[in-house]
Amino acid sequence: MTSATFSMRILEGKANNLMYSSSDTEGLVVVWKHSNVIILTWEECPLGQQYDESTYTKDERHEFSNMDLLLEYLSANSLSIDLFVP
């Protein structure tokens, strides 16, 4: 997804999703807008344990007041906009 599409979808109230997995973990990052706040949730767990929240190694929720702050967070955490999908 391009950065323009990523931003446009969020501003229109649509979610952008990033799913990833490695040899031992898998995760999901979801970004969407609610009212005037951009929400990002990030969940990560051992491979195959996504239905057991007690095993999550990452279960975060962040709020951003604008797109610039969101993009800074994504960059600081090596989350590439190119990897997000609708």
Secondary structure, 3 states (H helix, E strand, C coil): CCHHHHHHHHHCCCCEEEEEECCCEEEEEEEEEECCEEEEEEEEEECCCCCCHHHCCEEEEEEECCHHHHHHHHHHCCCCHHHCEC
